[in-house]
């Protein structure tokens, strides 16, 4: 199942651009065509960056670990380093997305008829 991560970006002086990038990894490409008038596959991530206010959306088939998403704690007494990584539980997320896609396709078909 695909994972979603946020990569925070540094802001420059007077920078009005969004300060993060959405990173999707472990993504399995799915090709589908909405209808006969659209023979080219649909880009599932088209326009997502603008909709969520991100600077970009990066999609990878491989696993991408963003070191910035780890919190490093150092205990001064013994010098041991502890790293904590928080990952969301996305159980059922794929089904929710596929249901939304199916609804959008049905709405598009209904609008054409």
Long-range contacts (C-beta under 8 A, 24 or more apart in sequence): 1-26, 1-90, 1-93, 1-94, 2-26, 2-27, 2-28, 2-94, 3-63, 3-87, 3-90, 4-88, 4-90, 5-64, 5-66, 5-69, 6-69, 7-58, 7-66, 7-68, 7-69, 8-68, 9-55, 17-55, 18-49, 18-53, 18-54, 18-55, 19-55, 20-54, 20-55, 21-54, 21-55, 21-56, 21-57, 21-58, 22-48, 22-49, 22-52, 22-54, 22-56, 22-57, 22-58, 23-57, 23-58, 23-60, 23-64, 23-66, 24-57, 24-58, 24-59, 24-60, 25-59, 25-60, 25-61, 25-62, 25-63, 25-64, 26-60, 26-61, 26-62, 26-63, 27-59, 27-60, 27-61, 28-61, 29-61, 34-105, 34-108, 35-108, 35-109, 35-112, 44-101
